[in-house]
Amino acid sequence: MSIKGIRLPKVLEITGASRSWLYQEIAANRFPQPVLLGKRSVIWVEQEIFDYLEERVKQSRHALQTQGRK
């Protein structure tokens, strides 16, 4: 398996999120943690970001289906 690391601007582009929201989610352990490359250099594992989004879509679809049944 090949691991592709991506930087913050790409993470924000993929998620459509703001920087502040992203860091709030990281602090709350609801978003994939960055990988520290050096003292001031981090990346995210691209596949973890896609997995996170896929799970959020599933949760959202399930919630909408559940609401529709009430």
C-alpha positions in Angstrom: 0.0 0.0 0.0 1.3 3.4 -1.0 0.7 6.3 1.5 0.2 9.7 0.0 0.7 12.6 2.4 -1.1 15.9 1.8 -0.7 19.4 3.2 -3.3 21.6 4.9 -4.4 23.5 1.9 -5.3 20.3 0.1 -7.1 18.9 3.2 -9.1 22.1 3.3 -9.9 21.8 -0.5 -10.9 18.2 -0.2 -13.2 18.7 2.8 -14.5 22.2 2.0 -13.9 23.0 5.7 -12.4 26.0 7.3 -9.0 25.9 9.1 -10.6 26.6 12.5 -13.2 23.9 12.1 -10.6 21.4 11.1 -8.4 22.0 14.1 -11.5 21.9 16.4 -12.4 18.5 15.0 -8.8 17.3 15.4 -8.7 18.5 19.0 -11.9 16.6 19.7 -10.5 13.4 18.0 -13.3 13.5 15.4 -10.9 14.1 12.4 -7.8 12.2 11.3 -4.7 13.3 13.2 -1.9 15.0 11.2 1.5 13.2 10.9 4.4 15.2 12.3 7.3 15.3 9.9 9.4 17.9 11.7 9.0 20.6 14.3 6.8 22.7 12.1 5.8 20.4 9.3 2.8 18.1 9.2 0.9 16.2 6.6 -2.3 14.2 6.6 -2.7 10.7 5.1 -4.9 11.3 2.0 -6.7 7.9 2.4 -7.7 8.7 6.0 -9.3 12.0 4.8 -11.3 10.1 2.1 -12.3 7.4 4.7 -13.4 10.1 7.1 -15.6 11.8 4.4 -17.0 8.5 3.3 -18.1 7.7 6.9 -19.6 11.1 7.3 -21.7 10.6 4.1 -22.9 7.3 5.4 -23.9 8.8 8.8 -25.6 11.7 7.1 -27.6 9.4 4.7 -28.6 7.2 7.6 -29.7 10.2 9.7 -31.8 11.5 6.8 -33.4 8.0 6.2 -34.2 7.7 9.9 -35.8 11.2 10.0 -37.9 10.3 7.0 -39.4 7.3 8.8 -40.8 9.3 11.7 
